């Protein structure tokens, strides 16, 4: 299953899942997506 955590590095409104995922990768997550305009990172747990 996946665990989620709000991105610490993402700045501004989250409008693009791709941008969010790219930032999440730099935070050692495996992906990410926008959730209510916030960037939420995901990784297996």
Secondary structure per residue as TSV (DSSP state, phi and psi in degrees):
chain	resnum	aa	ss	phi	psi
A	1	X	-	360.0	162.4
A	2	X	E	-101.8	141.0
A	3	X	E	-103.4	148.6
A	4	X	E	-122.5	151.9
A	5	X	E	-153.3	139.8
A	6	X	E	-68.1	138.4
A	7	X	-	-64.3	140.6
A	8	X	S	-93.6	-23.2
A	9	X	S	-96.4	-21.1
A	10	X	-	-68.0	133.1
A	11	X	-	-118.0	136.8
A	12	X	S	90.2	-172.3
A	13	X	-	-75.2	139.7
A	14	X	-	-87.2	111.7
A	15	X	-	-118.2	-15.6
A	16	X	-	-127.9	118.4
A	17	X	H	-58.6	-36.0
A	18	X	H	-64.6	-44.6
A	19	X	H	-62.7	-42.8
A	20	X	H	-60.6	-47.6
A	21	X	H	-61.1	-39.1
A	22	X	H	-62.4	-42.7
A	23	X	H	-66.1	-41.4
A	24	X	H	-60.8	-37.0
A	25	X	H	-61.0	-33.7
A	26	X	H	-74.3	-13.1
A	27	X	T	-101.5	18.2
A	28	X	T	67.5	27.0
A	29	X	-	-98.2	171.3
A	30	X	S	-97.9	-10.9
A	31	X	E	179.8	-172.9
A	32	X	E	-175.8	164.2
A	33	X	E	-155.4	162.7
A	34	X	E	-78.3	138.6
A	35	X	E	-139.4	107.4
A	36	X	T	54.1	46.6
A	37	X	T	70.8	8.2
A	38	X	E	-111.1	150.0
A	39	X	E	-90.8	117.3
A	40	X	E	-113.2	123.0
A	41	X	E	-90.5	152.2
A	42	X	E	-129.7	150.8
A	43	X	E	-160.2	157.3
A	44	X	E	-68.5	146.4
A	45	X	-	-136.9	360.0
